[in-house]
């Protein structure tokens, strides 16, 4: 933790995966070799300013998160908006996962809450600090990255939290396609071989399934579909009465029920043992059918992406479907690489399981190294890539003949100030450079 007596400015490097069921955050102070992983449920609920008086002031910070900020509007005057995030949204205001909205539209309150959560969990006394931020979005929403950056730049300047106003100086912002961490990690592991193969990077999550194709190291436009785990829940709800799709325990029970079927009895809303047992039989059959149809839908979608030398799977849903996906590709020449070969330290992997942190963990490691190199700072160990190391890896700039490029998986987005028109330009930025903020 930071020495509370220090006068040095606080610089935080943060990478956020805005998952449909869980917001996953990796945060680290510049010059520190100790990253921290934070988790927050993904439900959101807007509420009236008058409700502030009744909100909890004690308990876990992740369970009492809310933010207030000036919400820009094109149609009316800017107004103050308040949002409960995660467990507070679900328990107090009936907040839902809101899976049909675009992620970037829901990103602002989640990111602000994540910044507040990090400041609390890291025991930062200052309410002002500098932020280097990287946000993961589905491939199909990357064209909205410029809008997200612009709104973040405005909202982070000053926003309300349970512990007062926070004022953040936005030093840098990167918006990356989901799967970027896996791809960059895999690209580094393959070396020159990456230029002679084709790859499909597939993220199967709770809200959606997204993918992008890389041929000979060249990234093609990404794809996003509605085939997240929630598709299977919707299918299942047609057969199981009273199934609460917005309760995070539902999906947990279904996944854990694969190895322990008795857990599925918790999905029954009946009271008598006989009725619960009858429900157990029907629920088990319904889940089996729903999973089969879900796999068929995923396979159809994967076929539409074309063939490749290797396919990289990641996400909790991918792990849930792992046996079925491996059977599908068993007679295929395509090599499966699970989670890009990324290894998350056990102390963090145990928080969620199913390798759900692999993408954000790998991306944060590379982003942290990029920021460190840009600032000319040094830390004792390598950042976060793979596993803790007693010796820091070489900086990409240490070897001028073969620099490791921090490559944006999608075009860099710039907003021209006179007209606000968004223009696109593909760039490969060296590791010691950072993207512009707001144009």
Secondary structure in CASP SS format (residue, H / E / C, confidence):
PFRMAT SS
TARGET T0000
AUTHOR 0000-0000-0000
METHOD secondary structure of the structure
MODEL  1
X C 1.00
X C 1.00
X C 1.00
X C 1.00
X C 1.00
X C 1.00
X C 1.00
X C 1.00
X C 1.00
X C 1.00
X E 1.00
X E 1.00
X E 1.00
X E 1.00
X E 1.00
X E 1.00
X E 1.00
X E 1.00
X C 1.00
X C 1.00
X C 1.00
X E 1.00
X E 1.00
X E 1.00
X E 1.00
X E 1.00
X E 1.00
X E 1.00
X E 1.00
X C 1.00
X C 1.00
X C 1.00
X C 1.00
X C 1.00
X C 1.00
X E 1.00
X E 1.00
X E 1.00
X E 1.00
X E 1.00
X E 1.00
X C 1.00
X C 1.00
X E 1.00
X E 1.00
X E 1.00
X C 1.00
X C 1.00
X H 1.00
X H 1.00
X H 1.00
X H 1.00
X H 1.00
X H 1.00
X C 1.00
X C 1.00
X C 1.00
X C 1.00
X C 1.00
X C 1.00
X H 1.00
X H 1.00
X H 1.00
X C 1.00
X C 1.00
X E 1.00
X E 1.00
X E 1.00
X E 1.00
X E 1.00
X E 1.00
X C 1.00
X C 1.00
X C 1.00
X C 1.00
X C 1.00
X C 1.00
X C 1.00
X E 1.00
X E 1.00
X E 1.00
X E 1.00
X E 1.00
X E 1.00
X E 1.00
X C 1.00
X H 1.00
X H 1.00
X H 1.00
X H 1.00
X H 1.00
X H 1.00
X H 1.00
X C 1.00
X C 1.00
X E 1.00
X C 1.00
X C 1.00
X C 1.00
X C 1.00
X C 1.00
X C 1.00
X H 1.00
X H 1.00
X H 1.00
X H 1.00
X H 1.00
X H 1.00
X H 1.00
X H 1.00
X H 1.00
X H 1.00
X H 1.00
X H 1.00
X H 1.00
X H 1.00
X H 1.00
X H 1.00
X H 1.00
X H 1.00
X H 1.00
X C 1.00
X C 1.00
X C 1.00
X C 1.00
X C 1.00
X C 1.00
X E 1.00
X E 1.00
X E 1.00
X E 1.00
X E 1.00
X E 1.00
X E 1.00
X E 1.00
X E 1.00
X E 1.00
X C 1.00
X H 1.00
X H 1.00
X H 1.00
X H 1.00
X H 1.00
X H 1.00
X H 1.00
X H 1.00
X H 1.00
X H 1.00
X H 1.00
X H 1.00
X H 1.00
X H 1.00
X H 1.00
X H 1.00
X H 1.00
X C 1.00
X C 1.00
X C 1.00
X E 1.00
X E 1.00
X E 1.00
X C 1.00
X C 1.00
X E 1.00
X E 1.00
X E 1.00
X E 1.00
X E 1.00
X E 1.00
X E 1.00
X E 1.00
X E 1.00
X E 1.00
X E 1.00
X E 1.00
X E 1.00
X E 1.00
X C 1.00
X C 1.00
X H 1.00
X H 1.00
X H 1.00
X H 1.00
X H 1.00
X H 1.00
X H 1.00
X H 1.00
X H 1.00
X H 1.00
X H 1.00
X H 1.00
X H 1.00
X H 1.00
X H 1.00
X H 1.00
X H 1.00
X C 1.00
X E 1.00
X E 1.00
X E 1.00
X E 1.00
X E 1.00
X E 1.00
X E 1.00
X C 1.00
X C 1.00
X C 1.00
X C 1.00
X E 1.00
X E 1.00
X E 1.00
X E 1.00
X E 1.00
X E 1.00
X E 1.00
X C 1.00
X C 1.00
X E 1.00
X E 1.00
X C 1.00
X C 1.00
X C 1.00
X E 1.00
X E 1.00
X E 1.00
X C 1.00
X C 1.00
X C 1.00
X H 1.00
X H 1.00
X H 1.00
X H 1.00
X H 1.00
X H 1.00
X H 1.00
X H 1.00
X H 1.00
X C 1.00
X C 1.00
X C 1.00
X C 1.00
X C 1.00
X C 1.00
X C 1.00
X C 1.00
X C 1.00
X C 1.00
X H 1.00
X H 1.00
X H 1.00
X H 1.00
X H 1.00
X H 1.00
X H 1.00
X H 1.00
X H 1.00
X C 1.00
X C 1.00
X C 1.00
X C 1.00
X H 1.00
X H 1.00
X H 1.00
X H 1.00
X H 1.00
X H 1.00
X H 1.00
X C 1.00
X C 1.00
X C 1.00
X C 1.00
X C 1.00
X H 1.00
X H 1.00
X H 1.00
X H 1.00
X H 1.00
X H 1.00
X H 1.00
X H 1.00
X H 1.00
X H 1.00
X H 1.00
X H 1.00
X H 1.00
X H 1.00
X H 1.00
X H 1.00
X H 1.00
X H 1.00
X H 1.00
X H 1.00
X H 1.00
X H 1.00
X H 1.00
X H 1.00
X H 1.00
X H 1.00
X H 1.00
X H 1.00
X H 1.00
X H 1.00
X H 1.00
X C 1.00
X C 1.00
X C 1.00
X C 1.00
X C 1.00
X C 1.00
X E 1.00
X E 1.00
X E 1.00
X E 1.00
X E 1.00
X C 1.00
X H 1.00
X H 1.00
X H 1.00
X H 1.00
X H 1.00
X C 1.00
X H 1.00
X H 1.00
X H 1.00
X H 1.00
X H 1.00
X H 1.00
X H 1.00
X C 1.00
X C 1.00
X C 1.00
X C 1.00
X C 1.00
X C 1.00
X E 1.00
X E 1.00
X E 1.00
X E 1.00
X H 1.00
X H 1.00
X H 1.00
X C 1.00
X C 1.00
X C 1.00
X C 1.00
X H 1.00
X H 1.00
X H 1.00
X H 1.00
X H 1.00
X H 1.00
X H 1.00
X C 1.00
X C 1.00
X C 1.00
X C 1.00
X C 1.00
X H 1.00
X H 1.00
X H 1.00
X H 1.00
X H 1.00
X H 1.00
X H 1.00
X H 1.00
X H 1.00
X H 1.00
X H 1.00
X H 1.00
X H 1.00
X H 1.00
X H 1.00
X H 1.00
X H 1.00
X H 1.00
X C 1.00
X C 1.00
X C 1.00
X C 1.00
X C 1.00
X C 1.00
X C 1.00
X C 1.00
X C 1.00
X C 1.00
X C 1.00
X C 1.00
X C 1.00
X C 1.00
X C 1.00
X C 1.00
X C 1.00
X C 1.00
X C 1.00
X C 1.00
X H 1.00
X H 1.00
X H 1.00
X C 1.00
X C 1.00
X C 1.00
X C 1.00
X C 1.00
X C 1.00
X E 1.00
X E 1.00
X E 1.00
X C 1.00
X C 1.00
X C 1.00
X C 1.00
X E 1.00
X E 1.00
X E 1.00
X E 1.00
X C 1.00
X C 1.00
X C 1.00
X C 1.00
X C 1.00
X C 1.00
X E 1.00
X E 1.00
X E 1.00
X E 1.00
X C 1.00
X C 1.00
X E 1.00
X E 1.00
X E 1.00
X C 1.00
X C 1.00
X C 1.00
X C 1.00
X C 1.00
X C 1.00
X C 1.00
X C 1.00
X C 1.00
END
